[in-house]
Amino acid sequence: MASYSIRWKHSAIKELRRMDRAAVPKLLAAVAALADEPMPNGCKKLQGADHLWRIRVGEYRVVYSVDSGVLSIEVIRVGHRQSVYRR
C-alpha cells in the first residue's frame, strides 16, 4: 500500500503552536501514523461534511480530509475536544 502525503493548513499549525507542550508529540505521532493508515480504528466521519474525518488523541481531536485519488491527507484543525468542532 502506498503512503499518503500529509499537508497542514496554516491555521492548524497555529493551533498546534498554542497547545499544551506535553500533548504536541502525541498529536504529531498520531498524524504521522495517518500516512500509512488514513482511516485507522476509532476514526469517525464528521456529519455534514463529505470528506472530513477525525481521530482522538486523549482529550484532543485532529480533523482532517482524505483525498484518495492523489494520496494526500490535509490536517484541517487540531484542538481540545470542547472547542475543535466550533467554527
C-alpha positions in Angstrom: 0.0 0.0 0.0 1.3 3.4 -0.9 2.0 6.0 1.7 -0.1 9.2 1.8 1.5 12.6 2.0 0.4 14.9 4.9 -0.2 18.6 4.5 -1.1 21.0 7.3 -3.3 24.0 6.9 -1.6 27.2 8.2 -4.4 27.6 10.8 -3.9 24.0 12.1 -0.2 24.8 12.6 -1.1 27.9 14.6 -3.5 25.9 16.7 -0.8 23.3 17.4 1.7 26.0 18.5 -0.8 27.3 21.1 -1.4 23.9 22.6 0.0 22.3 25.8 3.6 21.3 25.1 3.1 17.8 26.5 0.3 16.9 24.0 2.1 18.0 20.9 4.4 15.0 20.4 1.5 12.6 20.8 -0.5 14.6 18.2 2.4 14.7 15.8 2.9 10.9 16.1 -0.9 10.3 15.5 -0.8 12.5 12.4 2.3 10.8 11.1 0.6 7.4 11.5 -2.2 8.6 9.2 0.3 8.4 6.3 0.3 4.6 6.5 -3.4 4.2 7.5 -5.6 7.2 6.7 -8.7 5.7 8.4 -7.4 3.8 11.5 -9.6 2.1 14.0 -11.5 4.7 16.0 -11.6 7.3 13.3 -15.1 8.8 12.6 -16.5 10.6 9.7 -17.9 14.0 10.6 -21.6 14.6 9.9 -22.4 17.3 7.4 -19.1 17.1 5.6 -18.2 14.9 2.6 -14.5 14.3 3.2 -13.8 15.2 6.8 -12.7 12.7 9.4 -11.5 12.9 13.0 -9.2 10.9 15.3 -9.0 11.1 19.1 -5.7 11.7 20.8 -6.5 11.8 24.5 -8.6 14.9 25.1 -7.6 16.4 21.8 -9.0 15.9 18.3 -7.4 16.0 14.8 -9.8 16.9 12.0 -8.5 16.0 8.5 -9.6 15.3 5.0 -8.5 12.4 2.8 -8.0 12.6 -1.0 -7.6 9.0 -2.1 -7.1 10.0 -5.7 -3.9 12.0 -5.0 -3.0 10.0 -1.9 -2.9 13.1 0.4 -4.2 14.0 3.8 -4.8 17.6 4.8 -5.0 18.4 8.6 -7.7 21.0 8.9 -8.0 21.5 12.7 -6.3 20.4 15.9 -7.7 21.2 19.3 -9.3 20.3 22.6 -12.4 18.2 22.3 -14.6 21.0 23.6 -13.6 23.6 21.0 -12.4 21.8 17.9 -15.8 21.4 16.3 -16.9 25.1 16.8 -16.4 27.4 13.8 
